[in-house]
Amino acid sequence: MTESHDGPISSIKFVPGEPLLVSSGHDNALRVWIFDQNDGAGRLLRFRSGHYEMPTRIRFYNNFRTILSSGEDKTLRNFDVFAAQQNVEISQGKILKRARQLNMKADDLKLPVIVHFSASTTRERDW
């Protein structure tokens, strides 16, 4: 899997029990690889973008159908493995509008960089 990202890889996770690997890199993208070739080589299955800076943490959610990722851009993003239209940022809200109202820079209102997180479906229906 040479040239898998445009730059160094920052995080890699295998999907338990599946021939899938998710990688993130300095190109601000997530890539889902499947290892289903006769020679054992991986091929690109899905490409997801949306982070403005490097994604640093990856977690699986919803029976591995969803990828949650955080990055140096201070965001938490939800990426659907199968449907790109389901991708969304779930962390900062309407920062730009609020910054204009307060006459501030949007970065001054953002939360710090997310360095660790976990996810659970225990109270999913409450959301």
N, C-alpha and C positions, 0 to 999 in steps of 0.2 A: 504494500500500500504506500508506495512512494508518492510524494507530492499530495498527500491527503489533505493538508491545509496549507494556506499561504503563510508559512511561518511555523514557529514551534507549536506543539500540542500542549494545552494547559490541563486537560482532564480527559480521562478515558474510563468508561464503565461498560462492563458486559451485562446484558440482560440475563438474569438467572434462568437457566433451563432453555434458553433460546440461542440460535446462532447469530445473535445481534450484538453489535458493539456501537456505543455512542461516543463520539469524540468532540471536543471543543478545542479551539485554537486561537492564536493571535489574530486571525482573520475575522474574529467576532462571529463565527458561525458554529453551528452544531451539525454534525453529519452522522447519519445512521448507516452502518455497514452491515451487510449480511454475508455470512460465510456459508455459501451453498454451492460453491464450485467443486468440481471433481478433484481439482488439485489443492483444495483447502484454502484458496485465496479468497480474500474479501472483495466485495464490489459495493459501490455506493447505492444505497437503497433510497434514502431521503436526505435532503439538504434543508436546513432551517436557519434563517437569519432573523435578526431583530435587535440584537444587542448593539449598542453603539461603541462599547469597549469590550475587551476580552471576557468571555464567560469563564468562570472559575470553579463553579460547583454544579454538579448534575445529580438529580434524584429522579427516580421513577415513581409514577403515581398511577392509580386507576388500572391495575393489572398490567402495567408496563405500556399502556396505550398513550400515556401522557408523560412528557419530560418536563420537569421543573428545573430551571437553571437560574443561577444568580451570576452577576458579573461585576467587573470593576466600574461599570456605568451606574452602579447603585440601584439596579433594578432586579426584580424577580419576574421571570417570564414563564409562561405556560405554553408549551409546544405540543401540539397533537401529532403523534407519529404518522397518522394516516391522512388527516385533513388539514391542509395548510391554513384554511380560512378560520380555523379554531385557535390560531396562535394569538396570544394577547399578553400584554404587560399587566401584572396584578399587584404592583407594589407602590407606585407613587401617586396615582390619581391624576388629577388635572393640575399639574404643577405650573405649566406655562401660564394658564389663565390666572391662577392665584398669585404668581410672581408679578404679573402686570398690575393686578389690583393693589398689591403692596409696594409696587415700584422697587422690586428686588430682582436679583438674578435667580433663575430657576435652580441653579446648583446650590444656592444658599438654603433653599427649602428642602432639598432632597435629604433622605435618610443617609446614614453612613453606609459604606460598602458592606454588603452582606457576606460575612465570613463563614457562616454555617447555618443550616436550616434542616428541618425534617418535615415530613408530611405524613398524614394519616387519614384514613377514610372514616374514622370513628364517628365524627360529628358532621360528615359531609352534607347531609340533608338539612342541617341548620343554616347553611349558607344560602 
